[in-house]
């Protein structure tokens, strides 16, 4: 059986945000994205609630800080990373509305751009 690896693409600003993560957190997230590109699902990946199917969030706690990377698997023929952020929220596990609004906006623009 031939396994095909899908390309992983980044929205430019998401890549910039991701590059601010500590090296260890970046490494774990990149491994999880490779697993996704190969058709799998990493332990730290979960469907992103309220975003429709095919949008996943990597949720990582690294040295006491929470990091998130959001990617879509059903846009074009690859995996698109649309957002990366350090979660500073103290109000539980819910992703802040500001972040979900940003993710929705980026997904919408990306779909329009790739039409």
C-alpha positions, 0 to 999 in steps of 0.5 A: 500500500502506498501512503500519500502525504498531503502538503501542509500549507500555512496562512502567513500570519499563522506561521509567524504566530507559530514561530513565537512558540518555544522550540519544544512546543513547535516540535510536538505540533509539527510532528502532529501535523505530519501525522495529519498529513499522512492521514492520521490523527495525533493524540493532541488533535481534536475536532474544533467545536463549532467550526464544521467538519474537517477543522482540528485543533492541536491542544498542547500544554508545554512547561505550564503554558497552553498552545493551540494550532488550528488546521483544516483538512478539507480545503483544497488537497492539503492541510491548511494551518490557519491559526496558532496562539498561546492560550492565556485564558483563565476562564477554563478550557473554552477557546476565547471568542476573539480567537474563534472569530479570527479562525472563522474569518481566516477559514472564510478568506482561505476558501475564497482565495482557493476557489 
